[in-house]
Amino acid sequence: MSVYLYVEGSGDSREEHIRCREGFRKLLERAGFAGRMPRIVAGGGRNATFDKFQTALQDSDKTAVLLVDSEEPVTQTPWAHLRAQAGWERPAAAVDDQAQFMVTCMETWVMADRAALREFFGTHLNEKALLPLNDLEQRLRHQVQEALAQATRLCGRDRQYRKGKRSFRVLASLNPATLRQYLPYFRRLMETLNIYLA
């Protein structure tokens, strides 16, 4: 049975979908999934990604996993969080492990790896503007995104962190061991994929 990972976060263009898939593919390869990768589906916006995930659940030859920004810190079971936060009901065919989160957003993953940030953004990175690593998943999404923008503000117009092309290039450079260390929901995703891809 094939495993499909439906990822929120790319725009609508073909080029953005390619960049999204490449960023997640490289990260998962670095996490030890080379040779047994899930099929990564760049779902586009949040609702479009959920719609594609629901459609995939109807295919008995697929195991579908949804990966979206949690938007807020997670304090409930995955589907209870999605019902409260997005109004999504758990599809009858889905289990808790099929709902996975970037808590509270993909930028939390980026912020967790200071070595990758230094390597990518260089000497103009203002690390003092970054949020502390402890309890990073408890930070509000806008706090994480604003801190990352401030930390890279002096890196130049062509180097400052931005969603899209640059964000997926940074994603591809992250160290999964570092993310596991600081981000419990990243660990949960890795553990779930290990089970499904065994």
NORJO-V241273 format. One record per residue. N is the residue number from 1. RES is the residue in three letters. NEAR is the number of other C-alpha atoms within 8 Angstrom. Layout:
# NORJO-V241273
n:N res:RES near:NEAR
n:N res:RES near:NEAR
This chain:
# NORJO-V241273
n:1 res:MET near:5
n:2 res:SER near:8
n:3 res:VAL near:12
n:4 res:TYR near:12
n:5 res:LEU near:12
n:6 res:TYR near:16
n:7 res:VAL near:13
n:8 res:GLU near:13
n:9 res:GLY near:11
n:10 res:SER near:12
n:11 res:GLY near:9
n:12 res:ASP near:7
n:13 res:SER near:6
n:14 res:ARG near:6
n:15 res:GLU near:6
n:16 res:GLU near:12
n:17 res:HIS near:14
n:18 res:ILE near:9
n:19 res:ARG near:12
n:20 res:CYS near:13
n:21 res:ARG near:11
n:22 res:GLU near:10
n:23 res:GLY near:13
n:24 res:PHE near:12
n:25 res:ARG near:11
n:26 res:LYS near:10
n:27 res:LEU near:14
n:28 res:LEU near:12
n:29 res:GLU near:10
n:30 res:ARG near:10
n:31 res:ALA near:10
n:32 res:GLY near:6
n:33 res:PHE near:9
n:34 res:ALA near:8
n:35 res:GLY near:4
n:36 res:ARG near:6
n:37 res:MET near:10
n:38 res:PRO near:9
n:39 res:ARG near:8
n:40 res:ILE near:11
n:41 res:VAL near:9
n:42 res:ALA near:14
n:43 res:GLY near:15
n:44 res:GLY near:13
n:45 res:GLY near:10
n:46 res:ARG near:10
n:47 res:ASN near:6
n:48 res:ALA near:9
n:49 res:THR near:15
n:50 res:PHE near:11
n:51 res:ASP near:8
n:52 res:LYS near:10
n:53 res:PHE near:12
n:54 res:GLN near:9
n:55 res:THR near:8
n:56 res:ALA near:10
n:57 res:LEU near:12
n:58 res:GLN near:7
n:59 res:ASP near:7
n:60 res:SER near:6
n:61 res:ASP near:6
n:62 res:LYS near:11
n:63 res:THR near:12
n:64 res:ALA near:12
n:65 res:VAL near:13
n:66 res:LEU near:13
n:67 res:LEU near:12
n:68 res:VAL near:12
n:69 res:ASP near:11
n:70 res:SER near:12
n:71 res:GLU near:10
n:72 res:GLU near:11
n:73 res:PRO near:11
n:74 res:VAL near:10
n:75 res:THR near:5
n:76 res:GLN near:6
n:77 res:THR near:8
n:78 res:PRO near:10
n:79 res:TRP near:11
n:80 res:ALA near:8
n:81 res:HIS near:11
n:82 res:LEU near:12
n:83 res:ARG near:11
n:84 res:ALA near:8
n:85 res:GLN near:8
n:86 res:ALA near:6
n:87 res:GLY near:7
n:88 res:TRP near:8
n:89 res:GLU near:7
n:90 res:ARG near:8
n:91 res:PRO near:6
n:92 res:ALA near:4
n:93 res:ALA near:6
n:94 res:ALA near:8
n:95 res:VAL near:7
n:96 res:ASP near:8
n:97 res:ASP near:7
n:98 res:GLN near:9
n:99 res:ALA near:11
n:100 res:GLN near:13
n:101 res:PHE near:12
n:102 res:MET near:14
n:103 res:VAL near:15
n:104 res:THR near:16
n:105 res:CYS near:12
n:106 res:MET near:9
n:107 res:GLU near:9
n:108 res:THR near:13
n:109 res:TRP near:12
n:110 res:VAL near:11
n:111 res:MET near:12
n:112 res:ALA near:12
n:113 res:ASP near:12
n:114 res:ARG near:7
n:115 res:ALA near:6
n:116 res:ALA near:11
n:117 res:LEU near:13
n:118 res:ARG near:10
n:119 res:GLU near:7
n:120 res:PHE near:7
n:121 res:PHE near:12
n:122 res:GLY near:9
n:123 res:THR near:5
n:124 res:HIS near:8
n:125 res:LEU near:13
n:126 res:ASN near:10
n:127 res:GLU near:6
n:128 res:LYS near:6
n:129 res:ALA near:9
n:130 res:LEU near:11
n:131 res:LEU near:9
n:132 res:PRO near:6
n:133 res:LEU near:7
n:134 res:ASN near:5
n:135 res:ASP near:8
n:136 res:LEU near:12
n:137 res:GLU near:9
n:138 res:GLN near:10
n:139 res:ARG near:11
n:140 res:LEU near:10
n:141 res:ARG near:10
n:142 res:HIS near:6
n:143 res:GLN near:8
n:144 res:VAL near:13
n:145 res:GLN near:9
n:146 res:GLU near:8
n:147 res:ALA near:11
n:148 res:LEU near:13
n:149 res:ALA near:11
n:150 res:GLN near:10
n:151 res:ALA near:13
n:152 res:THR near:15
n:153 res:ARG near:11
n:154 res:LEU near:9
n:155 res:CYS near:12
n:156 res:GLY near:8
n:157 res:ARG near:6
n:158 res:ASP near:5
n:159 res:ARG near:8
n:160 res:GLN near:12
n:161 res:TYR near:10
n:162 res:ARG near:8
n:163 res:LYS near:7
n:164 res:GLY near:11
n:165 res:LYS near:9
n:166 res:ARG near:9
n:167 res:SER near:10
n:168 res:PHE near:14
n:169 res:ARG near:10
n:170 res:VAL near:13
n:171 res:LEU near:12
n:172 res:ALA near:12
n:173 res:SER near:9
n:174 res:LEU near:12
n:175 res:ASN near:11
n:176 res:PRO near:10
n:177 res:ALA near:7
n:178 res:THR near:10
n:179 res:LEU near:14
n:180 res:ARG near:10
n:181 res:GLN near:7
n:182 res:TYR near:11
n:183 res:LEU near:12
n:184 res:PRO near:8
n:185 res:TYR near:10
n:186 res:PHE near:11
n:187 res:ARG near:10
n:188 res:ARG near:9
n:189 res:LEU near:10
n:190 res:MET near:9
n:191 res:GLU near:8
n:192 res:THR near:9
n:193 res:LEU near:8
n:194 res:ASN near:8
n:195 res:ILE near:7
n:196 res:TYR near:8
n:197 res:LEU near:9
n:198 res:ALA near:4
